[in-house]
Amino acid sequence: MAPAVVGEQAAPVAQAHSGIDSSNKTLLKSEALYRYVLDTSVLPHEPDCMRELREVTDKLPWGFMQSSPDEAQLLRMLLKLTGARRTLEVGVFTGYSLLATALALPDDGSVVAVDVDRAAYEIGRPFIERAGVAGKVDFREGPALEHLDALLADGENVGGFDFAFVDADKPNYVRYHEQLLRLVRVGGTIVYDNTLWAGTVALPPDTPLSDLDRRFSAAIKDLNVKLSADKRVEVCHLAIADGVTICRRLV
Ligand SMILES: C[S@@+](CC[C@H](N)C(=O)[O-])C[C@H]1O[C@@H](n2cnc3c(N)ncnc32)[C@H](O)[C@@H]1O
């Protein structure tokens, strides 16, 4: 590459990859770079029904809870790459990730989607219906631990799912993991959201945090240590969105 010329003198060109080694090789150092990814590769491919639901949800007081567009794109890609047919979702809210899932599943695919909050799901249901994928969605209202246990009570469900996405109450993730390791087949995929909890997992222990952040961050740190040591799964921890961990069931 030719050096930039300032007047008569050649100015040194900053090397984009200088100072980088395997310990600090992350690219997303600015909101502008994230915006670039969204504008270039994510939002142009977001189906209209998903954009409409995302925009409606963004206006709600708890709208920040919905998955981000790039995470939803990752989910759709994973579902298609793995050829998932029977899937689970724990934590639906208004259904943005659920709609992404239902769109990515084949015509004979299905997603059992669990949330304690039916009112939030009802906000998103018309979007799912208009998208023509409501037939793939089996929404179940109530605490996920109980619903997953109920599924496990039917032997046909044991190892009967290809894929699960977990985005609900963080302190229960380690319990969901035990249930999902029985529900998702060997070779299947379990995806956990929020596994970096806004970066708090790497903050010094004496950093001031709200009670909720301290509790959820501790739960996520506990999960991350357990997943990393868990010989039953192979993990891939991605610094996308709020942190996403993909687990492939090995045994
Ligand atoms: C972060 S939101 C899910 C966002 C959703 N994936 C999306 O893309 O919009 C978390 C959801 O988990 C639900 N939730 C919390 N605790 C739960 C529990 N014990 N069982 C089932 N759902 C729960 C909440 O009601 C909330 O809707």
The ligand as an SDF file (V2000), in Angstrom:
LIG
                    3D

 27 29  0  0  0  0  0  0  0  0999 V2000
  -35.1860  -10.1960   27.4710 C   0  0  0  0  0  0  0  0  0  0  0  0
  -36.8760  -10.6010   27.3720 S   0  0  0  0  0  0  0  0  0  0  0  0
  -36.9520  -11.6550   25.9470 C   0  0  0  0  0  0  0  0  0  0  0  0
  -36.7240  -10.9000   24.6740 C   0  0  0  0  0  0  0  0  0  0  0  0
  -37.0810  -11.6680   23.4210 C   0  0  0  0  0  0  0  0  0  0  0  0
  -36.1810  -12.7760   23.1990 N   0  0  0  0  0  0  0  0  0  0  0  0
  -37.0910  -10.7240   22.2280 C   0  0  0  0  0  0  0  0  0  0  0  0
  -36.3510  -10.9140   21.2580 O   0  0  0  0  0  0  0  0  0  0  0  0
  -37.8720   -9.7520   22.2510 O   0  0  0  0  0  0  0  0  0  0  0  0
  -37.0340  -11.7130   28.7140 C   0  0  0  0  0  0  0  0  0  0  0  0
  -38.4080  -12.3510   28.8350 C   0  0  0  0  0  0  0  0  0  0  0  0
  -38.2820  -13.4260   29.7770 O   0  0  0  0  0  0  0  0  0  0  0  0
  -39.5000  -13.5390   30.4570 C   0  0  0  0  0  0  0  0  0  0  0  0
  -39.2750  -14.2870   31.6910 N   0  0  0  0  0  0  0  0  0  0  0  0
  -38.6450  -13.8570   32.8160 C   0  0  0  0  0  0  0  0  0  0  0  0
  -38.6300  -14.8220   33.7330 N   0  0  0  0  0  0  0  0  0  0  0  0
  -39.2610  -15.8950   33.1890 C   0  0  0  0  0  0  0  0  0  0  0  0
  -39.5680  -17.2050   33.6420 C   0  0  0  0  0  0  0  0  0  0  0  0
  -39.2060  -17.6240   34.8700 N   0  0  0  0  0  0  0  0  0  0  0  0
  -40.2140  -18.0350   32.8100 N   0  0  0  0  0  0  0  0  0  0  0  0
  -40.5750  -17.6330   31.5810 C   0  0  0  0  0  0  0  0  0  0  0  0
  -40.3370  -16.3990   31.0930 N   0  0  0  0  0  0  0  0  0  0  0  0
  -39.6800  -15.5510   31.8830 C   0  0  0  0  0  0  0  0  0  0  0  0
  -39.9580  -12.1000   30.6680 C   0  0  0  0  0  0  0  0  0  0  0  0
  -41.3570  -12.0520   30.8810 O   0  0  0  0  0  0  0  0  0  0  0  0
  -39.4960  -11.4310   29.3710 C   0  0  0  0  0  0  0  0  0  0  0  0
  -40.5590  -11.3460   28.4490 O   0  0  0  0  0  0  0  0  0  0  0  0
  1  2  1  0
  2  3  1  0
  2 10  1  0
  3  4  1  0
  4  5  1  0
  5  6  1  0
  5  7  1  0
  7  8  2  0
  7  9  1  0
 10 11  1  0
 11 12  1  0
 11 26  1  0
 12 13  1  0
 13 14  1  0
 13 24  1  0
 14 15  1  0
 14 23  1  0
 15 16  2  0
 16 17  1  0
 17 18  1  0
 17 23  2  0
 18 19  1  0
 18 20  2  0
 20 21  1  0
 21 22  2  0
 22 23  1  0
 24 25  1  0
 24 26  1  0
 26 27  1  0
M  CHG  2   2   1   9  -1
M  END
$$$$
